[in-house]
Amino acid sequence: MTIIETGEDVRPAVALFHSLADQTRLAIIRRLMLGEQRVRDLVGDLGLAQSTVSAHMACLRDCGLVEGRNEGRQTYYSLSRPELMDTLVAAEALLTATGNKVALCPNYGNPEEAR
């Protein structure tokens, strides 16, 4: 079954897209698309506080989008499902196809910055 079918519960899809809608979480996911990362690596690469990265990583882990692998005292995080990369690639293609018009959306975009 798909969410397109009549009567199908769309709440899980809404939760998925909501988890991806945060700028920091999306930046973390994009870094994880390059390979395993530690929170420490992400802190340095993204210029964010360790507590901020850890909180977002916990959210992504709780959503089942990332997983951790312990090595000694370090935890290396990676994407838990390759379908997530496919979803983000499809989103990039959609943005390209629409000319990034979503940036002009008065509800979710930033029309002032898009011009």
Order of alpha helices (4+ residues) and beta strands (2+ residues): alpha-alpha-alpha-alpha-beta-beta-alpha-alpha
